[in-house]
Amino acid sequence: MDDVAGLPLAEFGFPGPLRDRLVAAILAGDKTATSSLLIEYERAGEPLPVVGTRQAVPDSSGAIVAEIVVTEVRVVPLAQVDVAHAVAEGEGDRTIAEWRATHEVFWHGEEFRSALGDPEFTVDDTTDVVLERFAVALSTDPPRPAA
């Protein structure tokens, strides 16, 4: 993870329209949770998030627009993700089926598979998912550029 002003980055999606929507949802207070796959951390050799950790949130241009603090971290099999978490992600999903469908599109997408270095990567009910809750600790106005 990159470091900005002493804080690790919390990058949501890949730069572009998806990241822009996710960051807007964070700034609006609609998004207070996120999901990633345990394999992402394992392949990158990075530790899991820790409750109390502060992270800088960049937008698609790399400008830091907020600082968040991790409030909860759970690792569960994909089949055990609950609807409360799905709703807290603030992406409009109201059921687990909706949440899973949108996330599988992302996880099975070319950009994600390329980032993992596995063009055939797929998830199933047993895939470990890192469920993270967070709160906005600070938002910047206007955004400041990343170093």
Backbone as ProteinMPNN parsed JSONL, in Angstrom:
{"seq_chain_A": "MDDVAGLPLAEFGFPGPLRDRLVAAILAGDKTATSSLLIEYERAGEPLPVVGTRQAVPDSSGAIVAEIVVTEVRVVPLAQVDVAHAVAEGEGDRTIAEWRATHEVFWHGEEFRSALGDPEFTVDDTTDVVLERFAVALSTDPPRPAA", "coords_chain_A": {"N_chain_A": [[0.836, -1.19, 0.0], [0.434, 2.228, -0.749], [1.663, 5.255, 0.76], [0.458, 8.161, 2.198], [1.085, 11.162, 3.626], [1.78, 9.768, 5.939], [-0.272, 7.96, 6.189], [-1.797, 4.857, 5.239], [-3.169, 4.08, 1.999], [-6.626, 3.818, 1.253], [-7.99, 2.367, -1.198], [-10.691, 2.346, -3.317], [-12.153, 0.159, -5.468], [-11.057, 0.39, -8.891], [-9.304, 3.16, -10.398], [-11.548, 5.411, -11.981], [-14.956, 5.383, -13.245], [-16.287, 3.615, -11.37], [-14.749, 3.882, -8.964], [-15.133, 6.624, -8.574], [-17.909, 6.725, -8.034], [-18.003, 5.193, -5.662], [-16.362, 6.655, -3.884], [-17.82, 9.037, -3.796], [-20.099, 8.079, -2.507], [-19.002, 7.45, -0.026], [-18.26, 10.012, 0.894], [-20.784, 11.15, 1.049], [-21.804, 9.809, 3.152], [-23.157, 7.476, 2.779], [-21.832, 5.098, 2.266], [-20.388, 2.89, 4.377], [-19.005, 0.626, 4.656], [-16.995, -1.986, 3.237], [-15.859, -4.515, 0.941], [-13.409, -6.966, 0.341], [-11.268, -9.42, -1.107], [-9.699, -12.07, 0.647], [-7.571, -13.244, -0.669], [-6.467, -11.141, -2.11], [-4.984, -9.672, -0.232], [-3.206, -11.681, 0.571], [-1.781, -12.275, -1.816], [-0.559, -9.829, -2.264], [1.044, -9.672, -0.092], [0.297, -8.229, 2.135], [-0.801, -7.082, 5.364], [-3.964, -7.741, 7.009], [-6.549, -5.243, 7.414], [-6.685, -3.296, 10.45], [-8.627, -2.701, 13.307], [-9.168, 0.635, 14.189], [-7.197, 1.71, 12.632], [-6.213, 4.416, 10.61], [-6.899, 5.627, 7.355], [-6.074, 7.051, 4.19], [-8.218, 8.268, 1.684], [-8.168, 8.153, -1.713], [-9.348, 9.837, -4.685], [-10.256, 9.178, -8.135], [-8.361, 10.684, -9.498], [-6.229, 10.676, -7.852], [-6.214, 12.494, -5.839], [-6.426, 13.145, -2.375], [-9.306, 12.729, -0.611], [-10.601, 12.14, 1.7], [-10.321, 10.942, 5.074], [-10.459, 7.887, 6.63], [-11.465, 5.764, 9.361], [-10.93, 2.521, 10.457], [-13.428, 0.464, 11.731], [-14.367, -2.083, 12.142], [-13.465, -5.44, 11.369], [-13.933, -8.366, 9.624], [-13.501, -11.749, 8.586], [-15.022, -13.835, 6.395], [-16.554, -16.706, 4.807], [-17.682, -16.356, 1.426], [-20.366, -17.173, 1.152], [-21.405, -16.489, 3.607], [-21.703, -13.767, 3.89], [-23.567, -11.094, 5.14], [-26.808, -9.44, 4.889], [-26.918, -6.966, 6.17], [-24.309, -6.032, 6.003], [-24.059, -5.855, 3.213], [-25.913, -3.806, 2.609], [-24.754, -1.697, 4.037], [-22.592, -1.156, 2.46], [-23.418, 0.734, 0.712], [-24.021, 0.821, -2.024], [-26.425, 0.492, -3.178], [-27.427, -2.076, -3.164], [-29.854, -4.286, -1.932], [-30.314, -6.839, -1.25], [-28.701, -9.983, -0.577], [-28.313, -11.452, -2.891], [-28.317, -9.457, -4.908], [-26.074, -7.952, -4.075], [-24.046, -9.89, -4.246], [-24.095, -10.497, -6.985], [-23.269, -8.038, -8.197], [-20.726, -7.773, -7.081], [-19.469, -10.1, -7.966], [-19.321, -9.589, -10.705], [-17.364, -7.587, -10.652], [-15.171, -8.976, -9.378], [-14.751, -11.014, -11.21], [-14.02, -9.658, -13.378], [-11.9, -8.422, -16.033], [-9.97, -6.494, -15.26], [-9.668, -6.889, -12.46], [-8.896, -9.599, -12.394], [-6.516, -9.382, -13.809], [-5.038, -7.765, -12.045], [-4.703, -9.584, -9.993], [-3.165, -11.374, -11.319], [-4.178, -13.638, -12.49], [-5.873, -14.885, -14.96], [-8.037, -16.608, -15.01], [-9.336, -16.483, -12.625], [-11.851, -17.083, -10.181], [-14.681, -16.838, -7.972], [-16.288, -18.632, -5.256], [-18.733, -20.113, -3.019], [-17.066, -20.664, -0.853], [-14.97, -18.896, -0.873], [-12.863, -16.692, 0.845], [-13.832, -13.653, 2.26], [-13.017, -10.356, 3.088], [-14.558, -8.373, 5.279], [-15.136, -5.108, 5.929], [-15.73, -2.401, 8.08], [-16.107, 1.131, 8.374], [-15.552, 4.554, 9.361], [-15.943, 7.952, 8.421], [-13.371, 10.055, 9.2], [-12.377, 12.466, 8.564], [-12.924, 14.789, 6.007], [-11.672, 16.292, 3.075], [-11.676, 19.596, 1.797], [-10.942, 21.845, -0.52], [-10.149, 18.76, -2.369], [-6.874, 17.39, -1.794], [-3.832, 16.947, -3.63], [-2.365, 13.703, -4.114], [0.804, 12.57, -2.892]], "CA_chain_A": [[0.0, 0.0, 0.0], [1.149, 3.492, -0.765], [1.566, 6.011, 1.989], [0.255, 9.59, 1.991], [1.11, 11.866, 4.905], [1.853, 8.798, 7.026], [-1.439, 7.076, 6.213], [-1.96, 3.967, 4.086], [-4.301, 4.416, 1.147], [-7.798, 2.951, 1.14], [-8.4, 2.559, -2.584], [-11.946, 1.662, -3.57], [-12.218, -0.177, -6.879], [-9.96, 0.896, -9.701], [-9.622, 4.523, -10.841], [-12.552, 5.502, -13.034], [-16.332, 5.615, -12.8], [-16.64, 2.88, -10.147], [-14.131, 4.55, -7.812], [-15.791, 7.909, -8.379], [-19.192, 6.471, -7.363], [-17.762, 4.709, -4.301], [-15.857, 7.777, -3.084], [-18.958, 9.945, -3.58], [-20.956, 7.453, -1.492], [-18.316, 7.617, 1.262], [-18.362, 11.414, 1.285], [-22.188, 11.426, 1.35], [-22.173, 9.062, 4.351], [-23.936, 6.299, 2.408], [-20.961, 3.921, 2.253], [-19.662, 2.743, 5.64], [-18.439, -0.717, 4.657], [-16.424, -2.427, 1.967], [-15.48, -5.924, 0.88], [-12.31, -7.355, -0.529], [-11.007, -10.849, -0.965], [-8.5, -12.39, 1.411], [-6.495, -13.545, -1.61], [-5.821, -9.881, -2.489], [-3.986, -9.387, 0.805], [-2.195, -12.741, 0.526], [-0.935, -12.115, -3.012], [0.216, -8.585, -2.125], [1.879, -9.761, 1.102], [-0.125, -7.155, 3.042], [-1.612, -7.516, 6.512], [-5.367, -7.328, 7.01], [-6.802, -3.997, 8.144], [-6.796, -3.426, 11.899], [-9.543, -1.726, 13.889], [-8.498, 1.836, 14.675], [-6.279, 2.225, 11.616], [-6.685, 5.517, 9.761], [-6.47, 5.467, 5.974], [-6.39, 8.153, 3.285], [-9.043, 7.832, 0.554], [-7.948, 8.936, -2.936], [-10.312, 9.728, -5.77], [-9.65, 8.62, -9.353], [-7.222, 11.491, -9.929], [-5.168, 10.54, -6.862], [-6.387, 13.488, -4.777], [-6.938, 12.608, -1.122], [-10.572, 13.421, -0.366], [-11.12, 11.817, 3.027], [-9.585, 10.041, 5.951], [-11.396, 7.001, 7.302], [-10.931, 4.94, 10.429], [-11.496, 1.174, 10.428], [-14.166, 0.208, 12.966], [-14.63, -3.525, 12.272], [-12.921, -6.295, 10.315], [-14.302, -9.781, 9.738], [-13.225, -12.586, 7.422], [-16.052, -14.868, 6.322], [-16.746, -17.265, 3.471], [-18.602, -15.579, 0.608], [-21.742, -17.6, 1.43], [-21.849, -15.984, 4.911], [-21.849, -12.31, 3.909], [-24.941, -10.806, 5.56], [-27.478, -8.338, 4.219], [-26.561, -5.702, 6.831], [-23.051, -5.581, 5.401], [-24.339, -5.483, 1.823], [-26.576, -2.498, 2.618], [-23.786, -0.711, 4.539], [-21.651, -0.806, 1.394], [-23.927, 1.957, 0.106], [-24.023, 0.754, -3.487], [-27.795, 0.284, -3.614], [-27.855, -3.468, -3.052], [-30.758, -4.496, -0.805], [-30.329, -8.27, -0.955], [-27.41, -10.65, -0.779], [-28.218, -11.83, -4.31], [-27.889, -8.259, -5.65], [-24.705, -7.643, -3.661], [-23.131, -10.888, -4.789], [-24.041, -10.354, -8.45], [-22.431, -6.893, -8.573], [-19.347, -8.041, -6.684], [-18.896, -11.12, -8.856], [-18.955, -8.915, -11.952], [-16.074, -6.942, -10.39], [-14.126, -9.963, -9.11], [-14.517, -11.823, -12.403], [-13.658, -8.745, -14.451], [-10.536, -8.486, -16.564], [-9.072, -5.64, -14.485], [-9.383, -7.563, -11.192], [-8.116, -10.807, -12.676], [-5.179, -8.929, -14.181], [-4.367, -7.316, -10.819], [-4.327, -10.797, -9.256], [-2.254, -12.176, -12.128], [-4.841, -14.913, -12.732], [-6.963, -14.61, -15.909], [-9.138, -17.564, -14.821], [-9.796, -16.4, -11.235], [-13.287, -17.073, -9.918], [-15.061, -17.013, -6.565], [-17.396, -19.539, -4.965], [-19.255, -19.934, -1.656], [-16.027, -20.832, 0.168], [-13.954, -17.853, -1.017], [-12.812, -15.824, 2.024], [-14.078, -12.247, 2.002], [-12.692, -9.455, 4.188], [-15.622, -7.39, 5.449], [-14.572, -3.997, 6.691], [-16.582, -1.241, 8.362], [-15.281, 2.3, 8.618], [-16.221, 5.84, 9.553], [-15.165, 9.081, 7.916], [-12.777, 10.819, 10.296], [-12.068, 13.79, 8.037], [-12.983, 14.927, 4.552], [-10.958, 17.494, 2.676], [-12.409, 20.481, 0.888], [-11.001, 20.945, -1.662], [-9.217, 17.627, -2.3], [-5.452, 17.72, -1.968], [-3.209, 15.924, -4.484], [-1.532, 12.684, -3.47], [2.238, 12.783, -3.109]], "C_chain_A": [[0.874, 1.244, 0.0], [0.867, 4.249, 0.514], [1.447, 7.494, 1.66], [0.182, 10.238, 3.359], [1.077, 10.889, 6.073], [0.692, 7.837, 7.092], [-1.429, 6.133, 5.014], [-3.182, 4.405, 3.282], [-5.396, 3.365, 1.261], [-8.356, 3.217, -0.249], [-9.629, 1.702, -2.859], [-12.087, 1.427, -5.063], [-10.957, 0.271, -7.59], [-10.305, 2.315, -10.118], [-10.584, 4.512, -12.025], [-13.938, 5.647, -12.443], [-16.719, 4.877, -11.517], [-16.041, 3.558, -8.926], [-14.826, 5.88, -7.533], [-17.122, 7.744, -7.644], [-18.983, 6.055, -5.91], [-17.284, 5.834, -3.386], [-16.979, 8.774, -2.812], [-19.882, 9.39, -2.504], [-20.331, 7.554, -0.102], [-18.508, 9.041, 1.762], [-19.789, 11.804, 1.656], [-22.648, 10.713, 2.618], [-22.984, 7.813, 4.06], [-23.125, 5.009, 2.474], [-20.137, 3.888, 3.532], [-19.047, 1.355, 5.77], [-17.877, -1.014, 3.274], [-16.048, -3.896, 2.078], [-14.286, -6.086, -0.035], [-12.094, -8.842, -0.303], [-9.709, -11.063, -0.209], [-7.32, -12.644, 0.482], [-5.772, -12.279, -2.075], [-4.701, -9.543, -1.505], [-2.85, -10.407, 0.746], [-1.248, -12.546, -0.65], [-0.06, -10.875, -2.926], [1.161, -8.635, -0.929], [1.552, -8.672, 2.115], [-0.923, -7.711, 4.204], [-3.062, -7.061, 6.335], [-5.509, -5.993, 7.732], [-6.991, -4.292, 9.637], [-7.733, -2.334, 12.402], [-8.738, -0.571, 14.482], [-7.534, 2.447, 13.682], [-6.953, 3.344, 10.827], [-6.085, 5.33, 8.38], [-6.896, 6.692, 5.17], [-7.14, 7.595, 2.078], [-8.766, 8.722, -0.654], [-9.12, 8.793, -3.893], [-9.583, 9.208, -7.007], [-8.436, 9.399, -9.839], [-6.034, 11.364, -8.981], [-5.251, 11.565, -5.755], [-6.97, 12.813, -3.538], [-8.171, 13.415, -0.73], [-11.157, 13.136, 1.008], [-10.107, 10.979, 3.787], [-10.645, 9.207, 6.656], [-10.68, 6.26, 8.415], [-11.678, 3.606, 10.398], [-12.156, 0.902, 11.777], [-14.465, -1.271, 13.192], [-14.003, -4.249, 11.104], [-13.347, -7.727, 10.62], [-13.882, -10.49, 8.469], [-14.231, -13.732, 7.462], [-16.057, -15.477, 4.93], [-17.802, -16.442, 2.728], [-20.064, -15.915, 0.917], [-22.28, -17.039, 2.746], [-21.896, -14.457, 4.998], [-23.313, -12.012, 4.207], [-25.495, -9.554, 4.888], [-27.142, -6.994, 4.864], [-25.264, -5.155, 6.247], [-23.293, -5.096, 3.974], [-24.964, -4.093, 1.752], [-25.595, -1.408, 3.042], [-22.751, -0.328, 3.48], [-22.148, 0.375, 0.566], [-23.956, 1.983, -1.402], [-25.409, 0.452, -4.039], [-28.291, -1.141, -3.541], [-28.706, -3.626, -1.796], [-30.882, -5.962, -0.418], [-28.931, -8.832, -1.162], [-27.239, -11.036, -2.248], [-27.763, -10.646, -5.157], [-26.427, -7.949, -5.356], [-23.728, -8.61, -4.318], [-22.996, -10.744, -6.299], [-23.126, -9.196, -8.85], [-20.972, -7.129, -8.213], [-18.698, -9.103, -7.566], [-18.535, -10.532, -10.215], [-17.586, -8.26, -11.789], [-14.962, -7.975, -10.242], [-13.808, -10.837, -10.316], [-14.132, -10.962, -13.606], [-12.183, -8.833, -14.828], [-9.553, -7.679, -15.713], [-8.691, -6.301, -13.153], [-8.52, -8.795, -11.408], [-6.684, -10.453, -13.056], [-4.39, -8.494, -12.955], [-3.921, -8.505, -9.98], [-3.295, -11.631, -10.012], [-2.827, -13.541, -12.451], [-6.049, -14.691, -13.649], [-8.165, -15.541, -15.765], [-9.746, -17.482, -13.425], [-11.32, -16.362, -11.151], [-13.521, -17.255, -8.415], [-16.153, -18.069, -6.466], [-17.806, -19.323, -3.507], [-18.186, -19.996, -0.572], [-14.93, -19.767, 0.108], [-14.003, -16.924, 0.194], [-12.894, -14.358, 1.628], [-13.737, -11.457, 3.258], [-13.762, -8.374, 4.209], [-15.124, -6.317, 6.405], [-15.633, -2.918, 6.872], [-15.653, -0.082, 8.696], [-16.162, 3.515, 8.846], [-15.326, 6.918, 8.976], [-14.684, 9.883, 9.117], [-12.552, 12.263, 9.874], [-12.286, 13.758, 6.539], [-12.34, 16.259, 4.2], [-11.808, 18.297, 1.714], [-11.547, 21.706, 0.637], [-10.043, 19.782, -1.494], [-7.778, 18.091, -2.468], [-4.81, 16.609, -2.787], [-2.384, 14.951, -3.655], [-0.078, 12.953, -3.801], [2.787, 11.779, -4.092]], "O_chain_A": [[1.911, 1.299, 0.661], [-0.057, 3.919, 1.258], [2.267, 8.023, 0.91], [-0.686, 9.902, 4.164], [0.422, 11.148, 7.083], [0.663, 6.972, 7.969], [-1.096, 6.543, 3.902], [-4.106, 5.019, 3.815], [-5.118, 2.169, 1.354], [-9.104, 4.174, -0.454], [-9.61, 0.488, -2.66], [-12.136, 2.379, -5.843], [-9.922, 0.502, -6.966], [-11.486, 2.656, -10.189], [-10.448, 3.708, -12.948], [-14.084, 5.996, -11.271], [-17.404, 5.443, -10.664], [-16.748, 3.789, -7.945], [-15.078, 6.219, -6.377], [-17.435, 8.521, -6.742], [-19.705, 6.513, -5.024], [-17.744, 5.955, -2.25], [-17.076, 9.302, -1.704], [-20.395, 10.145, -1.677], [-21.043, 7.724, 0.889], [-18.875, 9.254, 2.917], [-19.991, 12.69, 2.487], [-23.746, 10.969, 3.112], [-23.453, 7.152, 4.986], [-23.684, 3.938, 2.713], [-19.288, 4.751, 3.752], [-18.621, 0.953, 6.853], [-18.238, -0.38, 2.283], [-15.935, -4.443, 3.175], [-14.175, -5.415, -1.062], [-12.683, -9.436, 0.601], [-8.739, -10.329, -0.398], [-6.186, -12.296, 0.813], [-4.586, -12.335, -2.402], [-3.6, -9.173, -1.912], [-1.677, -10.048, 0.856], [-0.032, -12.645, -0.487], [1.054, -10.861, -3.45], [1.993, -7.742, -0.762], [2.424, -8.239, 2.869], [-1.643, -8.698, 4.052], [-3.342, -6.113, 5.601], [-4.676, -5.651, 8.571], [-7.401, -5.386, 10.026], [-7.642, -1.183, 11.975], [-7.752, -0.784, 15.188], [-7.096, 3.582, 13.863], [-8.112, 3.231, 10.429], [-4.929, 4.933, 8.236], [-7.938, 7.292, 5.433], [-6.746, 6.573, 1.516], [-9.088, 9.91, -0.634], [-9.799, 7.767, -3.915], [-8.412, 8.838, -6.925], [-7.574, 8.841, -10.518], [-4.954, 11.881, -9.266], [-4.452, 11.526, -4.82], [-7.894, 12.006, -3.639], [-8.095, 14.629, -0.54], [-12.097, 13.805, 1.438], [-9.18, 10.399, 3.221], [-11.606, 9.742, 7.208], [-9.455, 6.142, 8.417], [-12.906, 3.573, 10.322], [-11.541, 1.079, 12.829], [-14.781, -1.672, 14.311], [-14.001, -3.747, 9.98], [-13.148, -8.23, 11.726], [-13.903, -9.899, 7.39], [-14.289, -14.496, 8.425], [-15.614, -14.841, 3.973], [-18.714, -15.896, 3.348], [-20.909, -15.02, 0.938], [-23.486, -17.1, 2.988], [-22.109, -13.913, 6.082], [-24.204, -12.606, 3.6], [-24.744, -8.719, 4.385], [-27.088, -5.98, 4.168], [-25.137, -3.951, 6.024], [-22.789, -4.045, 3.578], [-24.572, -3.286, 0.91], [-25.599, -0.316, 2.474], [-22.105, 0.714, 3.595], [-21.381, 0.956, -0.202], [-23.92, 3.056, -2.004], [-25.558, 0.187, -5.232], [-29.461, -1.401, -3.825], [-28.329, -3.157, -0.722], [-31.475, -6.295, 0.608], [-28.093, -8.232, -1.836], [-26.135, -10.953, -2.786], [-26.914, -10.806, -6.033], [-25.637, -7.713, -6.271], [-22.711, -8.198, -4.875], [-21.893, -10.858, -6.835], [-22.294, -9.349, -9.745], [-20.077, -6.729, -8.957], [-17.51, -9.013, -7.877], [-17.54, -10.938, -10.815], [-16.74, -8.36, -12.677], [-13.927, -7.87, -10.899], [-12.694, -11.35, -10.425], [-13.943, -11.471, -14.711], [-11.343, -9.264, -14.038], [-8.431, -8.124, -15.471], [-7.524, -6.275, -12.761], [-7.538, -9.012, -10.698], [-5.746, -11.149, -12.667], [-3.208, -8.812, -12.832], [-2.879, -8.448, -9.326], [-2.631, -12.487, -9.428], [-2.083, -14.497, -12.664], [-7.13, -14.348, -13.171], [-9.214, -15.277, -16.352], [-10.581, -18.312, -13.067], [-11.985, -15.698, -11.946], [-12.661, -17.762, -7.694], [-16.848, -18.366, -7.438], [-17.272, -18.438, -2.839], [-18.372, -19.443, 0.512], [-14.047, -19.75, 0.966], [-15.072, -16.419, 0.538], [-12.137, -13.881, 0.783], [-14.122, -11.841, 4.363], [-13.867, -7.566, 3.286], [-14.744, -6.598, 7.541], [-16.345, -2.567, 5.931], [-14.56, -0.277, 9.228], [-17.359, 3.5, 8.559], [-14.1, 6.817, 9.032], [-15.48, 10.333, 9.942], [-12.538, 13.171, 10.706], [-11.88, 12.808, 5.871], [-12.455, 17.233, 4.944], [-12.564, 17.742, 0.917], [-11.433, 22.548, 1.527], [-9.21, 19.793, -0.588], [-7.497, 19.052, -3.185], [-5.197, 15.448, -2.657], [-1.788, 15.315, -2.641], [0.239, 13.497, -4.859], [3.978, 11.803, -4.399]]}, "name": "protein", "num_of_chains": 1, "seq": "MDDVAGLPLAEFGFPGPLRDRLVAAILAGDKTATSSLLIEYERAGEPLPVVGTRQAVPDSSGAIVAEIVVTEVRVVPLAQVDVAHAVAEGEGDRTIAEWRATHEVFWHGEEFRSALGDPEFTVDDTTDVVLERFAVALSTDPPRPAA"}
